[in-house]
Every structure is written in structure tokens, then in C-alpha cells.
Amino acid sequence: MPTKQTGRKRLFVFHGDRLLVRSAGGKTAIPDAGDLSALKQGFLRTHYLETFGGAASHAVDAGAVQSVPEGLSFEELRPLLGLLDEVDFSLAGRAFQVLYWDRTHRFCGRCGSPTGQKSDELAKECPQCGLVAYPVITPAIIVAVTRGREILLARARRFTGTFYSVLAGFVEPGETFEECVAREVREEAGVDIENIRYFGSQPWPFPHSLMVGFTADYAGGEIVAEEAEIIDARWFRADALPEIPRIGSIARRLIDWFVERSR
């Protein structure tokens, strides 16, 4: 992990869980150095992320900064999906995860002592007992279950809108991804699946997940939605889909894959 960066810098500045963005002409972007010059005195801490396009990217905790120059605002990260440039959203997500880890690992989880930042890698180290804590990554699966020319979609209680999406869930200790896929589908929709295949993955910084995508074929059973988590679940044809997730998410990529395959 580099400890000093030179040249151009791009700062992904967060106040709590909100990212600082610039909005103009219907476009949303990460502020440039000039936009941030008046804010830097209030920054609490900075973490180097990576160098991309000749500019070193940093995650920044804005601390108590609340007032910002005209044209800038702190916005929740999730609604920025599809509005920010794809690379910028990915870096912003990484920045959020690093800052979330930094805030929640100030003390050792084993002995309770204040932790310190390691100089040679992105990690916290306890000066008392030596425990090293790396940024947390929580694996989760997301799966497109198909039955011929139909796809299984559900409306979860946690969704803020009325859209339907593919099923997803967190991997439990001692569980493989494939076991998790089969269990989550059975628990949430009551059906069995087969031919589980890897599709792709996407970092999902809400707050620190890694979404691992799969496809699977229906193998039997009737849909019985798990009432605690699912409002409704049913089979949909590609030409009669309900409202679905926005472009940019792996959920949408899975649904788009199904639609393309159904043509």
C-alpha cells in the first residue's frame, strides 16, 4: 500500500454515508480539485485507493464539514448508481467501504485497545495484542432462476420502490456459493433449482458486500414466498416484465441476460 502519492489527485469525499458530488446541466460527477479547495481544512482522514487515468484516488472522511460551495452536495450513494460514470461509481463504492471499515475498527475486537493504521498495507493493527483487521467484505449471492422462457422475480420488503428483482441472500459460515444459491431460492420462493452456473460479480458497498451472480434452472415445486422477506414472487415472461432494477446493477445484468436469451 503506497504511503505517499504525487501528481493529480481525485478525492471521493464522504460526510457520513453521503458522497460529495457536483451537479450541473443534468449531469452528476465527482468534484475536481478546485471545487474542494475550500473544504480541505475540515477533512478528518484520507486513504489512498488506486491510481487510475494518471490520477491518484483517495477516500476522504469529511468529518464535520456540512456546508459546501454552490453546485456541490452530499448525496446517498445508492441513487447515484447509473448517474455517475461507471468507473467513478466503482471507486466511490470502494472509498465508502474503506471509510466504513476505518470508522468501525477504531478499537481492537479482541482486547478493546485503540488500533493503529499499518504503514505497509490497508489494515488496522492493535499495538497491545497484535490483532490485524482488514477491510470487511461480506459475500452474497444473487441468482436468475429460469423456467423455459420465464424468470423468477420477487418484490422484497426491503425494497423502497415497487420494482421486482432476482433473488439474493448472504452466504452463511461453512457454506459454498452453490449451496447458498439453492438454500436462498428454496427459503425465499419455495422452489428447487438445478444447473447452478457462475455469471459474474459486483462489489456492492451497502455497506460492504460482494455480490456473486449465478444463473439456475427451475427443478420443481410451487412458489411459496417467505412472508418475512418477500411481498410477492412469480414467474415473468421477457415481454411482460414488471418494473425492474436500474441499469448498472448486477441484478439488472442478470435480467437483461434473460431477456436477450429469450429473443
C-alpha positions in Angstrom: 0.0 0.0 0.0 1.6 3.3 -1.1 2.1 5.8 1.7 2.7 8.9 -0.4 1.2 9.8 -3.7 2.3 12.6 -6.1 0.7 14.2 -9.1 -3.0 14.7 -9.7 -5.5 13.6 -7.1 -9.1 12.6 -7.2 -10.9 12.8 -3.8 -14.0 10.8 -3.0 -15.3 12.8 -0.1 -17.9 11.4 2.3 -19.8 13.0 5.1 -21.2 10.0 7.0 -22.6 7.8 4.3 -23.1 10.6 1.7 -20.8 11.3 -1.2 -19.9 14.8 -2.3 -20.9 15.3 -5.9 -21.2 18.2 -8.4 -24.4 18.5 -10.4 -24.7 20.7 -13.4 -26.5 20.6 -16.7 -28.4 17.4 -15.7 -25.1 15.6 -15.1 -23.6 14.3 -11.9 -19.8 14.0 -11.4 -17.1 13.8 -8.8 -15.8 17.3 -7.9 -12.4 18.4 -9.1 -9.6 19.8 -7.0 -10.8 23.4 -7.5 -14.2 22.5 -6.1 -12.6 21.1 -3.0 -10.0 23.7 -2.1 -12.3 25.4 0.4 -13.1 22.2 2.2 -9.8 20.6 2.9 -9.3 22.1 6.4 -12.2 20.1 7.7 -11.1 16.7 6.4 -10.5 14.1 9.2 -8.6 11.3 7.4 -7.6 10.2 3.9 -6.9 6.7 2.5 -5.2 6.0 -0.9 -7.3 3.8 -3.2 -5.5 3.4 -6.5 -4.2 5.4 -9.4 -6.4 5.5 -12.5 -6.0 7.6 -15.6 -2.9 9.2 -14.2 -4.7 10.5 -11.0 -4.4 9.0 -7.6 -7.8 8.3 -6.0 -8.3 8.8 -2.3 -11.2 8.1 0.1 -11.8 11.1 2.4 -13.8 11.4 5.6 -15.1 15.0 5.6 -15.6 15.0 9.3 -17.7 17.9 10.5 -17.9 19.6 7.1 -21.5 20.3 6.3 -21.7 23.5 4.2 -20.3 23.2 0.7 -19.9 25.6 -2.3 -22.8 26.2 -4.6 -23.3 23.3 -7.1 -21.9 20.7 -4.7 -24.0 18.5 -2.4 -23.6 15.3 -0.3 -25.8 12.6 -1.7 -26.6 9.0 -0.8 -24.6 6.6 -2.8 -27.3 4.1 -3.9 -29.3 6.6 -6.0 -26.1 7.6 -7.8 -25.9 4.2 -9.5 -26.4 4.9 -13.2 -25.9 8.6 -12.8 -22.1 8.6 -12.0 -19.6 7.4 -14.5 -19.2 3.6 -14.1 -15.6 3.9 -13.0 -16.3 6.7 -10.6 -19.2 4.8 -9.0 -16.9 1.8 -8.5 -14.2 4.0 -6.9 -16.8 5.7 -4.8 -18.1 2.4 -3.6 -14.5 1.3 -2.7 -14.0 4.6 -0.9 -17.2 4.1 1.1 -16.2 0.6 2.1 -12.7 1.7 3.3 -14.1 4.6 5.3 -16.9 2.4 6.8 -14.2 -0.1 7.9 -12.0 2.8 9.2 -14.8 4.1 11.4 -15.9 0.7 12.8 -12.5 -0.7 13.6 -11.0 2.1 15.8 -10.7 -0.4 18.6 -9.4 -3.9 18.7 -12.2 -6.6 18.6 -10.1 -8.9 20.8 -8.8 -6.7 23.6 -10.5 -3.4 23.1 -7.4 -1.2 22.7 -7.3 1.6 20.2 -5.9 0.4 16.9 -3.4 2.0 14.6 -3.1 2.1 10.8 -0.4 -0.2 9.3 2.0 1.6 7.1 2.6 -1.1 4.6 -1.0 -2.2 3.8 -4.6 -1.3 4.2 -5.1 -2.8 7.7 -5.5 -1.9 11.3 -3.2 -3.3 13.9 -3.6 -3.5 17.7 -0.5 -2.3 19.5 -1.4 -4.4 22.5 -2.2 -7.9 21.3 -1.1 -7.6 17.6 -4.5 -8.4 16.0 -4.6 -7.3 12.4 -8.0 -6.3 10.9 -8.5 -5.9 7.2 -11.5 -4.2 5.5 -14.6 -6.3 5.8 -16.1 -7.9 2.7 -19.4 -9.8 3.1 -20.1 -12.3 0.3 -23.7 -12.6 -1.0 -25.3 -14.4 -3.9 -27.8 -13.2 -6.5 -29.4 -15.6 -8.9 -31.6 -15.6 -12.0 -33.8 -18.7 -11.9 -35.4 -19.5 -15.3 -38.2 -21.9 -16.3 -38.1 -22.1 -20.1 -39.0 -18.6 -21.3 -39.8 -17.4 -17.8 -37.8 -15.8 -15.0 -38.5 -15.9 -11.3 -38.7 -12.4 -9.9 -39.7 -11.2 -6.4 -40.6 -7.9 -4.7 -38.7 -7.8 -1.4 -40.0 -6.0 1.7 -36.6 -4.2 2.0 -37.1 -2.5 -1.5 -38.0 1.1 -1.2 -39.9 1.1 -4.6 -42.3 -1.2 -6.3 -39.8 -3.0 -8.5 -39.2 -6.7 -8.8 -35.8 -8.3 -8.9 -33.9 -11.6 -8.9 -33.4 -13.4 -5.5 -30.4 -12.7 -3.4 -29.0 -13.5 0.1 -25.9 -13.7 2.2 -23.6 -16.6 2.4 -23.6 -18.3 5.8 -20.5 -19.7 7.6 -19.3 -23.0 6.2 -21.4 -22.7 3.1 -20.4 -22.8 -0.6 -21.8 -20.3 -3.1 -23.7 -23.0 -4.8 -25.2 -24.3 -1.5 -26.2 -20.7 -0.7 -27.9 -20.2 -4.0 -30.0 -23.4 -3.6 -30.9 -22.6 0.0 -31.9 -19.0 -0.6 -34.1 -19.9 -3.5 -35.8 -22.6 -1.5 -36.2 -20.4 1.6 -37.4 -17.3 -0.2 -39.5 -18.8 -3.0 -40.1 -22.5 -2.1 -38.8 -24.0 -5.3 -35.9 -26.3 -6.2 -33.2 -25.5 -8.8 -30.5 -27.2 -10.7 -27.7 -26.4 -13.2 -26.3 -23.6 -11.0 -23.8 -21.6 -13.1 -21.5 -18.7 -12.3 -22.5 -15.5 -14.1 -20.3 -12.6 -12.7 -19.7 -10.4 -9.6 -20.0 -6.8 -8.5 -18.8 -5.0 -5.4 -21.8 -3.7 -3.6 -20.9 -1.1 -1.0 -24.1 -1.2 1.2 -22.1 -1.3 3.3 -19.5 -3.9 2.4 -20.9 -6.7 0.2 -19.6 -8.6 -2.8 -22.5 -9.8 -4.9 -21.7 -13.0 -6.7 -24.1 -13.7 -9.5 -25.4 -17.1 -10.8 -28.0 -18.5 -13.2 -30.0 -21.6 -12.5 -32.8 -23.7 -13.9 -36.1 -24.5 -12.2 -36.2 -28.1 -11.0 -39.6 -28.4 -9.3 -42.1 -27.1 -6.7 -44.7 -24.3 -6.4 -43.8 -20.8 -5.4 -44.3 -20.1 -1.7 -43.0 -16.7 -0.8 -41.3 -16.3 2.5 -43.6 -13.7 4.1 -40.9 -12.2 6.4 -38.8 -11.0 3.4 -40.9 -11.3 0.2 -44.1 -9.4 -0.6 -44.7 -11.2 -3.9 -42.8 -13.7 -6.1 -43.9 -15.1 -9.5 -42.8 -16.1 -13.0 -42.5 -13.5 -15.7 -42.0 -13.7 -19.5 -39.4 -11.4 -21.1 -42.2 -9.5 -23.0 -44.2 -8.9 -19.8 -41.7 -7.8 -17.1 -42.7 -5.6 -14.1 -40.6 -2.6 -13.0 -37.0 -3.9 -12.6 -33.7 -2.6 -11.1 -32.0 0.2 -12.9 -29.1 -0.2 -15.3 -25.7 -0.6 -13.6 -26.5 -3.3 -11.0 -25.7 -7.0 -11.4 -29.4 -7.7 -10.8 -30.2 -5.8 -14.0 -27.4 -7.5 -15.8 -28.9 -10.9 -14.9 -32.4 -9.8 -16.1 -31.0 -8.3 -19.3 -29.2 -11.6 -19.9 -32.5 -13.5 -19.6 -34.3 -11.0 -22.0 -31.5 -11.3 -24.6 -31.6 -15.1 -24.3 -35.3 -15.2 -24.8 -35.3 -13.4 -28.1 
